[in-house]
Amino acid sequence: MNVIDANLLIYSYNGGSAYHRQARIWLEKALMSADVVGLTWQAVVAFLRVMTNPKLPAQRFTLPQAAQIVDLWLEHPNIQILTPGERYWPIFRRMVVEGKTSGPLVSDAQIAALTIEHGGVLYTADRDFARFPGLRWKNPLE
């Protein structure tokens, strides 16, 4: 399973991002592949929060437009929303403690724990994920 972090979703739709074109091509390939693609609710919410922010200097969307984009993602047969299961708490606790997280990095620990629990590889441009033990992650923009 390939789990997609919020930054790749945002870069894919933010025309003002230096990574826009590369991220968009990568995302389209990921969505059209036969591989299972995992999305976390954290990533979906972050996409909505950032892409509808009136302070975003580049292209932004209305909430209905952004929600429609999410609807399109969820219509893909290979998309799976990741939810916590029975192993989530011990994995999450390990990510927080061993990853030495606090503040905003706790949200990253949530994503790492969900990715590990579901046996996935996290695709992200955020190097902070290197701190989480046992997390398999790749930056498709490098």
ROGU-365795 format. One record per residue: residue number from 1; residue in three letters; x, y, z of N, C-alpha, C, O in turn. Coordinates in nm, 3 decimals. Last residue first. Layout:
BEGIN
REC, k, r, n_xx, n_yy, n_zz, ca_xx, ca_yy, ca_zz, c_xx, c_yy, c_zz, o_xx, o_yy, o_zz
REC, NUM, ALA, X, Y, Z, X, Y, Z, X, Y, Z, X, Y, Z
...
***
This chain:
BEGIN
REC, k, r, n_xx, n_yy, n_zz, ca_xx, ca_yy, ca_zz, c_xx, c_yy, c_zz, o_xx, o_yy, o_zz
REC, 142, GLU, 1.230, 1.357, -0.516, 1.378, 1.362, -0.522, 1.428, 1.288, -0.644, 1.549, 1.281, -0.666
REC, 141, LEU, 0.966, 1.317, -0.495, 1.007, 1.439, -0.563, 1.158, 1.451, -0.572, 1.209, 1.547, -0.631
REC, 140, PRO, 0.896, 1.103, -0.341, 0.890, 1.085, -0.486, 0.936, 1.208, -0.564, 0.943, 1.204, -0.687
REC, 139, ASN, 1.049, 0.984, -0.072, 1.016, 1.115, -0.127, 1.015, 1.102, -0.280, 1.121, 1.091, -0.341
REC, 138, LYS, 0.924, 0.727, 0.141, 0.998, 0.768, 0.021, 0.953, 0.908, -0.017, 0.838, 0.946, 0.002
REC, 137, TRP, 0.938, 0.501, 0.421, 0.891, 0.622, 0.354, 0.982, 0.656, 0.238, 1.100, 0.620, 0.236
REC, 136, ARG, 0.851, 0.293, 0.679, 0.906, 0.294, 0.543, 0.849, 0.417, 0.472, 0.727, 0.434, 0.465
REC, 135, LEU, 0.922, 0.305, 1.017, 0.840, 0.361, 0.910, 0.916, 0.352, 0.778, 1.030, 0.398, 0.766
REC, 134, GLY, 1.094, 0.221, 1.216, 1.015, 0.120, 1.146, 0.928, 0.173, 1.035, 0.864, 0.095, 0.964
REC, 133, PRO, 1.077, 0.521, 1.399, 1.136, 0.388, 1.384, 1.041, 0.291, 1.314, 0.924, 0.280, 1.350
REC, 132, PHE, 1.084, 0.841, 1.269, 0.995, 0.737, 1.320, 1.050, 0.597, 1.293, 1.067, 0.559, 1.177
REC, 131, ARG, 1.238, 1.035, 1.150, 1.254, 1.014, 1.294, 1.176, 0.894, 1.347, 1.201, 0.850, 1.459
REC, 130, ALA, 1.161, 1.079, 0.892, 1.278, 0.994, 0.913, 1.296, 0.959, 1.061, 1.365, 0.862, 1.093
REC, 129, PHE, 0.969, 1.271, 0.881, 0.924, 1.133, 0.899, 1.040, 1.036, 0.920, 1.018, 0.922, 0.961
REC, 128, ASP, 1.086, 1.508, 0.815, 1.062, 1.482, 0.958, 1.022, 1.337, 0.983, 1.039, 1.286, 1.094
REC, 127, ARG, 1.087, 1.548, 0.544, 1.196, 1.468, 0.600, 1.179, 1.440, 0.750, 1.251, 1.357, 0.805
REC, 126, ASP, 0.830, 1.541, 0.328, 0.863, 1.589, 0.462, 0.966, 1.497, 0.527, 0.936, 1.383, 0.561
REC, 125, ALA, 0.715, 1.448, 0.108, 0.832, 1.533, 0.087, 0.883, 1.589, 0.219, 0.970, 1.675, 0.221
REC, 124, THR, 0.602, 1.107, 0.091, 0.599, 1.241, 0.147, 0.724, 1.317, 0.106, 0.826, 1.257, 0.073
REC, 123, TYR, 0.452, 0.807, 0.122, 0.512, 0.895, 0.022, 0.491, 1.038, 0.069, 0.378, 1.084, 0.084
REC, 122, LEU, 0.495, 0.526, 0.321, 0.449, 0.664, 0.317, 0.525, 0.741, 0.210, 0.648, 0.740, 0.207
REC, 121, VAL, 0.385, 0.206, 0.272, 0.501, 0.293, 0.253, 0.445, 0.434, 0.241, 0.356, 0.458, 0.159
REC, 120, GLY, 0.202, -0.014, 0.501, 0.227, 0.070, 0.385, 0.364, 0.135, 0.381, 0.445, 0.122, 0.472
REC, 119, GLY, 0.073, -0.162, 0.697, 0.178, -0.224, 0.617, 0.217, -0.145, 0.494, 0.261, -0.202, 0.394
REC, 118, HIS, -0.099, -0.046, 0.870, -0.157, -0.097, 0.746, -0.052, -0.156, 0.651, -0.085, -0.194, 0.539
REC, 117, GLU, 0.076, 0.039, 1.070, -0.030, -0.057, 1.102, -0.089, -0.122, 0.977, -0.124, -0.240, 0.979
REC, 116, ILE, 0.230, 0.228, 0.928, 0.290, 0.103, 0.977, 0.183, -0.002, 1.003, 0.197, -0.118, 0.963
REC, 115, THR, 0.035, 0.426, 0.884, 0.106, 0.366, 0.771, 0.167, 0.232, 0.812, 0.157, 0.134, 0.738
REC, 114, LEU, -0.040, 0.492, 1.144, -0.139, 0.436, 1.053, -0.071, 0.365, 0.935, -0.115, 0.258, 0.893
REC, 113, ALA, 0.207, 0.597, 1.236, 0.146, 0.480, 1.300, 0.043, 0.413, 1.210, 0.040, 0.291, 1.199
REC, 112, ALA, 0.242, 0.820, 1.067, 0.340, 0.712, 1.068, 0.279, 0.585, 1.125, 0.297, 0.476, 1.070
REC, 111, ILE, 0.022, 0.972, 1.145, 0.031, 0.924, 1.007, 0.129, 0.808, 0.998, 0.103, 0.709, 0.930
REC, 110, GLN, 0.094, 1.023, 1.412, -0.033, 0.957, 1.379, -0.027, 0.895, 1.240, -0.065, 0.780, 1.221
REC, 109, ALA, 0.330, 1.164, 1.378, 0.335, 1.033, 1.443, 0.208, 0.954, 1.417, 0.212, 0.832, 1.401
REC, 108, ASP, 0.229, 1.400, 1.275, 0.312, 1.315, 1.188, 0.322, 1.174, 1.246, 0.322, 1.076, 1.172
REC, 107, SER, 0.109, 1.494, 1.507, 0.025, 1.460, 1.391, 0.101, 1.372, 1.292, 0.044, 1.280, 1.234
REC, 106, VAL, 0.334, 1.547, 1.657, 0.245, 1.441, 1.703, 0.151, 1.399, 1.589, 0.119, 1.281, 1.577
REC, 105, LEU, 0.455, 1.770, 1.555, 0.506, 1.641, 1.510, 0.421, 1.524, 1.558, 0.434, 1.413, 1.507
REC, 104, PRO, 0.346, 1.992, 1.686, 0.294, 1.954, 1.554, 0.342, 1.817, 1.504, 0.277, 1.756, 1.420
REC, 103, GLY, 0.431, 1.868, 2.010, 0.368, 1.971, 1.928, 0.317, 1.919, 1.795, 0.253, 1.814, 1.789
REC, 102, SER, 0.673, 1.608, 1.975, 0.591, 1.697, 2.056, 0.530, 1.798, 1.961, 0.572, 1.812, 1.847
REC, 101, THR, 0.867, 1.305, 1.966, 0.779, 1.406, 1.909, 0.713, 1.490, 2.016, 0.699, 1.449, 2.132
REC, 100, LYS, 1.058, 1.090, 1.957, 1.080, 1.214, 2.034, 0.997, 1.329, 1.977, 1.050, 1.436, 1.945
REC, 99, GLY, 1.023, 0.846, 1.857, 1.045, 0.951, 1.759, 1.068, 1.087, 1.822, 1.095, 1.186, 1.753
REC, 98, GLU, 0.964, 0.706, 2.087, 1.093, 0.682, 2.024, 1.127, 0.786, 1.917, 1.244, 0.813, 1.889
REC, 97, VAL, 0.706, 0.830, 2.144, 0.814, 0.821, 2.242, 0.950, 0.807, 2.173, 1.041, 0.886, 2.198
REC, 96, VAL, 0.557, 0.824, 1.902, 0.567, 0.946, 1.982, 0.690, 0.942, 2.073, 0.767, 1.038, 2.079
REC, 95, MET, 0.583, 0.559, 1.819, 0.624, 0.668, 1.730, 0.646, 0.797, 1.809, 0.743, 0.870, 1.785
REC, 94, ARG, 0.472, 0.422, 2.038, 0.613, 0.403, 2.004, 0.664, 0.517, 1.916, 0.775, 0.565, 1.935
REC, 93, ARG, 0.209, 0.508, 2.015, 0.286, 0.540, 2.136, 0.435, 0.527, 2.109, 0.515, 0.610, 2.151
REC, 92, PHE, 0.142, 0.390, 1.769, 0.143, 0.536, 1.784, 0.227, 0.577, 1.905, 0.306, 0.671, 1.896
REC, 91, ILE, 0.157, 0.119, 1.843, 0.244, 0.173, 1.737, 0.255, 0.324, 1.750, 0.364, 0.379, 1.742
REC, 90, PRO, -0.039, 0.100, 2.045, 0.102, 0.069, 2.074, 0.198, 0.123, 1.968, 0.308, 0.168, 2.001
REC, 89, TRP, -0.271, 0.199, 1.889, -0.219, 0.269, 2.008, -0.074, 0.229, 2.038, 0.009, 0.319, 2.056
REC, 88, TYR, -0.309, 0.010, 1.668, -0.276, 0.151, 1.649, -0.210, 0.214, 1.772, -0.104, 0.276, 1.761
REC, 87, ARG, -0.397, -0.246, 1.668, -0.255, -0.226, 1.695, -0.214, -0.079, 1.695, -0.098, -0.047, 1.719
REC, 86, GLU, -0.668, -0.231, 1.597, -0.632, -0.277, 1.731, -0.485, -0.251, 1.766, -0.453, -0.234, 1.884
REC, 85, GLY, -0.669, 0.066, 1.389, -0.716, -0.067, 1.427, -0.667, -0.102, 1.567, -0.630, -0.015, 1.645
REC, 84, PRO, -0.759, 0.375, 1.241, -0.687, 0.300, 1.344, -0.753, 0.166, 1.372, -0.876, 0.154, 1.378
REC, 83, THR, -0.785, 0.385, 0.883, -0.841, 0.412, 1.016, -0.764, 0.327, 1.118, -0.712, 0.221, 1.085
REC, 82, LEU, -0.741, 0.515, 0.567, -0.680, 0.439, 0.676, -0.741, 0.482, 0.809, -0.746, 0.600, 0.842
REC, 81, ILE, -0.925, 0.467, 0.279, -0.904, 0.556, 0.393, -0.853, 0.472, 0.509, -0.913, 0.371, 0.546
REC, 80, GLN, -0.806, 0.376, -0.032, -0.853, 0.325, 0.096, -0.824, 0.429, 0.203, -0.710, 0.475, 0.215
REC, 79, ILE, -0.838, 0.349, -0.381, -0.820, 0.436, -0.264, -0.881, 0.371, -0.140, -0.992, 0.318, -0.144
REC, 78, ASN, -0.897, 0.208, -0.609, -0.778, 0.166, -0.534, -0.752, 0.251, -0.409, -0.655, 0.228, -0.338
REC, 77, PRO, -1.115, 0.324, -0.734, -1.134, 0.195, -0.668, -1.014, 0.150, -0.584, -1.028, 0.064, -0.497
REC, 76, HIS, -1.189, 0.662, -0.676, -1.094, 0.567, -0.734, -1.106, 0.434, -0.660, -1.107, 0.431, -0.537
REC, 75, GLU, -1.346, 0.825, -0.521, -1.413, 0.742, -0.622, -1.320, 0.641, -0.687, -1.366, 0.543, -0.746
REC, 74, LEU, -1.174, 0.976, -0.372, -1.241, 0.865, -0.305, -1.318, 0.775, -0.401, -1.352, 0.662, -0.366
REC, 73, TRP, -1.100, 1.174, -0.557, -1.001, 1.079, -0.506, -1.071, 0.955, -0.453, -1.032, 0.842, -0.484
REC, 72, LEU, -1.347, 1.305, -0.585, -1.287, 1.237, -0.700, -1.180, 1.137, -0.657, -1.172, 1.027, -0.712
REC, 71, ASP, -1.377, 1.412, -0.326, -1.475, 1.315, -0.377, -1.416, 1.235, -0.494, -1.433, 1.114, -0.502
REC, 70, VAL, -1.165, 1.595, -0.333, -1.158, 1.480, -0.241, -1.256, 1.372, -0.287, -1.222, 1.254, -0.286
REC, 69, ILE, -1.276, 1.772, -0.519, -1.149, 1.705, -0.548, -1.135, 1.581, -0.461, -1.097, 1.474, -0.509
REC, 68, GLN, -1.497, 1.859, -0.374, -1.519, 1.783, -0.498, -1.391, 1.709, -0.540, -1.398, 1.597, -0.592
REC, 67, ALA, -1.374, 2.005, -0.176, -1.446, 1.882, -0.139, -1.472, 1.796, -0.262, -1.469, 1.673, -0.254
REC, 66, ALA, -1.283, 2.219, -0.331, -1.185, 2.130, -0.266, -1.252, 1.998, -0.226, -1.191, 1.892, -0.241
REC, 65, GLN, -1.531, 2.331, -0.404, -1.437, 2.285, -0.506, -1.337, 2.185, -0.447, -1.310, 2.081, -0.506
REC, 64, PRO, -1.646, 2.397, -0.151, -1.711, 2.299, -0.239, -1.617, 2.246, -0.349, -1.624, 2.128, -0.384
REC, 63, LEU, -1.447, 2.586, -0.062, -1.463, 2.459, 0.007, -1.539, 2.358, -0.081, -1.500, 2.242, -0.084
REC, 62, THR, -1.257, 2.713, -0.340, -1.367, 2.725, -0.244, -1.379, 2.590, -0.175, -1.327, 2.489, -0.225
REC, 61, PHE, -0.897, 2.717, -0.359, -1.028, 2.667, -0.397, -1.133, 2.710, -0.295, -1.101, 2.739, -0.180
REC, 60, ARG, -0.619, 2.896, -0.500, -0.689, 2.832, -0.390, -0.829, 2.797, -0.437, -0.873, 2.841, -0.544
REC, 59, GLN, -0.307, 2.969, -0.637, -0.442, 2.921, -0.661, -0.500, 2.859, -0.535, -0.434, 2.777, -0.470
REC, 58, ALA, -0.114, 3.154, -0.400, -0.137, 3.102, -0.534, -0.283, 3.061, -0.548, -0.370, 3.112, -0.478
REC, 57, PRO, -0.113, 3.233, -0.133, -0.081, 3.330, -0.236, -0.110, 3.283, -0.379, -0.128, 3.365, -0.469
REC, 56, LEU, -0.357, 3.188, 0.105, -0.272, 3.115, 0.012, -0.242, 3.206, -0.108, -0.334, 3.250, -0.176
REC, 55, LYS, -0.544, 3.312, 0.258, -0.409, 3.369, 0.260, -0.313, 3.297, 0.166, -0.199, 3.340, 0.148
REC, 54, PRO, -0.774, 3.161, 0.250, -0.770, 3.284, 0.171, -0.631, 3.350, 0.167, -0.606, 3.434, 0.081
REC, 53, ASN, -0.754, 2.816, 0.219, -0.709, 2.929, 0.300, -0.700, 3.055, 0.214, -0.627, 3.056, 0.116
REC, 52, THR, -0.804, 2.588, 0.087, -0.916, 2.684, 0.095, -0.879, 2.808, 0.176, -0.963, 2.894, 0.200
REC, 51, MET, -0.576, 2.438, 0.108, -0.617, 2.479, -0.026, -0.738, 2.572, -0.027, -0.770, 2.629, -0.132
REC, 50, VAL, -0.553, 2.389, 0.388, -0.455, 2.470, 0.316, -0.511, 2.523, 0.185, -0.496, 2.641, 0.155
REC, 49, ARG, -0.784, 2.235, 0.453, -0.745, 2.353, 0.532, -0.653, 2.445, 0.452, -0.675, 2.566, 0.449
REC, 48, LEU, -0.781, 2.024, 0.266, -0.894, 2.118, 0.270, -0.855, 2.247, 0.341, -0.889, 2.357, 0.295
REC, 47, PHE, -0.535, 1.904, 0.341, -0.559, 1.951, 0.204, -0.671, 2.055, 0.202, -0.656, 2.162, 0.143
REC, 46, ALA, -0.594, 1.833, 0.606, -0.487, 1.930, 0.578, -0.502, 1.987, 0.437, -0.484, 2.107, 0.417
REC, 45, VAL, -0.793, 1.640, 0.560, -0.826, 1.763, 0.632, -0.721, 1.871, 0.606, -0.755, 1.987, 0.586
REC, 44, VAL, -0.637, 1.444, 0.430, -0.753, 1.503, 0.363, -0.789, 1.637, 0.427, -0.813, 1.736, 0.358
REC, 43, ALA, -0.450, 1.381, 0.628, -0.406, 1.436, 0.500, -0.520, 1.504, 0.426, -0.501, 1.611, 0.366
REC, 42, GLN, -0.618, 1.280, 0.829, -0.532, 1.394, 0.858, -0.487, 1.461, 0.727, -0.485, 1.583, 0.717
REC, 41, TRP, -0.726, 1.056, 0.715, -0.814, 1.171, 0.731, -0.733, 1.296, 0.762, -0.773, 1.407, 0.725
REC, 40, THR, -0.500, 0.919, 0.474, -0.543, 0.939, 0.613, -0.639, 1.057, 0.616, -0.634, 1.146, 0.531
REC, 39, LEU, -0.506, 0.686, 0.213, -0.517, 0.826, 0.254, -0.558, 0.828, 0.401, -0.641, 0.748, 0.445
REC, 38, GLY, -0.337, 0.452, 0.012, -0.395, 0.487, 0.141, -0.395, 0.637, 0.163, -0.297, 0.705, 0.134
REC, 37, VAL, -0.389, 0.265, -0.268, -0.342, 0.396, -0.222, -0.415, 0.429, -0.093, -0.538, 0.433, -0.089
REC, 36, VAL, -0.286, -0.033, -0.417, -0.375, 0.029, -0.320, -0.310, 0.158, -0.272, -0.191, 0.161, -0.239
REC, 35, ASP, -0.202, -0.038, -0.766, -0.165, -0.046, -0.625, -0.270, 0.021, -0.537, -0.334, 0.118, -0.578
REC, 34, ALA, -0.259, 0.017, -1.022, -0.336, -0.093, -0.964, -0.306, -0.107, -0.815, -0.376, -0.180, -0.744
REC, 33, SER, -0.278, 0.376, -1.079, -0.210, 0.247, -1.072, -0.304, 0.141, -1.014, -0.412, 0.171, -0.964
REC, 32, MET, -0.393, 0.621, -1.067, -0.431, 0.536, -1.179, -0.366, 0.397, -1.175, -0.397, 0.312, -1.258
REC, 31, LEU, -0.275, 0.742, -0.848, -0.420, 0.720, -0.846, -0.465, 0.625, -0.956, -0.565, 0.555, -0.940
REC, 30, ALA, -0.008, 0.756, -0.935, -0.043, 0.678, -0.817, -0.192, 0.645, -0.815, -0.231, 0.532, -0.783
REC, 29, LYS, -0.029, 0.932, -1.154, 0.017, 0.793, -1.175, -0.023, 0.705, -1.058, -0.068, 0.592, -1.077
REC, 28, GLU, -0.111, 1.162, -1.016, -0.198, 1.103, -1.119, -0.159, 0.959, -1.148, -0.246, 0.873, -1.166
REC, 27, LEU, 0.115, 1.207, -0.852, -0.015, 1.175, -0.793, -0.107, 1.109, -0.896, -0.173, 1.010, -0.865
REC, 26, TRP, 0.316, 1.269, -1.045, 0.330, 1.153, -0.956, 0.194, 1.111, -0.899, 0.162, 0.992, -0.898
REC, 25, ILE, 0.209, 1.501, -1.158, 0.235, 1.384, -1.242, 0.243, 1.259, -1.156, 0.185, 1.155, -1.189
REC, 24, ARG, 0.207, 1.663, -0.928, 0.082, 1.632, -0.999, 0.098, 1.509, -1.086, 0.011, 1.421, -1.088
REC, 23, ALA, 0.477, 1.686, -0.861, 0.385, 1.620, -0.769, 0.256, 1.580, -0.839, 0.201, 1.473, -0.811
REC, 22, GLN, 0.573, 1.825, -1.087, 0.628, 1.695, -1.053, 0.533, 1.617, -0.961, 0.511, 1.497, -0.980
REC, 21, ARG, 0.420, 2.066, -1.070, 0.416, 1.978, -1.189, 0.461, 1.837, -1.155, 0.394, 1.740, -1.190
REC, 20, HIS, 0.479, 2.170, -0.800, 0.346, 2.141, -0.853, 0.347, 2.038, -0.966, 0.280, 1.935, -0.957
REC, 19, TYR, 0.699, 2.256, -0.667, 0.687, 2.111, -0.686, 0.559, 2.071, -0.758, 0.532, 1.952, -0.775
REC, 18, ALA, 0.666, 2.522, -0.627, 0.777, 2.481, -0.714, 0.769, 2.332, -0.747, 0.827, 2.288, -0.847
REC, 17, SER, 0.327, 2.626, -0.628, 0.435, 2.548, -0.566, 0.542, 2.514, -0.670, 0.511, 2.482, -0.784
REC, 16, GLY, 0.115, 2.740, -0.751, 0.223, 2.829, -0.711, 0.341, 2.756, -0.648, 0.443, 2.817, -0.618
REC, 15, GLY, -0.080, 2.547, -0.783, -0.004, 2.589, -0.900, 0.113, 2.681, -0.868, 0.202, 2.697, -0.951
REC, 14, ASN, -0.156, 2.299, -0.592, -0.114, 2.437, -0.572, -0.022, 2.477, -0.687, 0.096, 2.445, -0.687
REC, 13, TYR, -0.199, 2.033, -0.632, -0.307, 2.125, -0.668, -0.271, 2.271, -0.651, -0.347, 2.359, -0.691
REC, 12, SER, 0.030, 1.903, -0.551, -0.034, 1.861, -0.675, -0.139, 1.959, -0.725, -0.165, 1.968, -0.845
REC, 11, TYR, 0.083, 2.006, -0.299, 0.169, 2.044, -0.411, 0.103, 2.012, -0.545, 0.118, 2.087, -0.641
REC, 10, ILE, -0.122, 1.862, -0.160, -0.125, 2.009, -0.171, -0.039, 2.056, -0.288, -0.084, 2.137, -0.368
REC, 9, LEU, -0.037, 1.598, -0.180, -0.170, 1.635, -0.228, -0.177, 1.786, -0.253, -0.231, 1.831, -0.354
REC, 8, LEU, 0.211, 1.618, -0.058, 0.205, 1.580, -0.199, 0.068, 1.614, -0.260, 0.059, 1.654, -0.376
REC, 7, ASN, 0.137, 1.686, 0.204, 0.217, 1.780, 0.124, 0.214, 1.745, -0.023, 0.216, 1.835, -0.107
REC, 6, ALA, -0.010, 1.465, 0.307, -0.078, 1.589, 0.268, 0.006, 1.678, 0.178, -0.047, 1.741, 0.086
REC, 5, ASP, 0.102, 1.147, 0.178, 0.099, 1.254, 0.277, 0.036, 1.379, 0.219, 0.028, 1.397, 0.097
REC, 4, ILE, -0.026, 0.838, 0.094, 0.011, 0.970, 0.044, -0.006, 1.074, 0.153, -0.113, 1.088, 0.212
REC, 3, VAL, 0.087, 0.508, 0.087, 0.015, 0.609, 0.164, 0.066, 0.746, 0.122, 0.187, 0.769, 0.115
REC, 2, ASN, 0.051, 0.219, -0.083, 0.121, 0.348, -0.091, 0.035, 0.453, -0.021, -0.076, 0.484, -0.065
REC, 1, MET, 0.084, -0.118, 0.000, 0.000, 0.000, 0.000, 0.089, 0.124, 0.000, 0.187, 0.132, 0.073
***
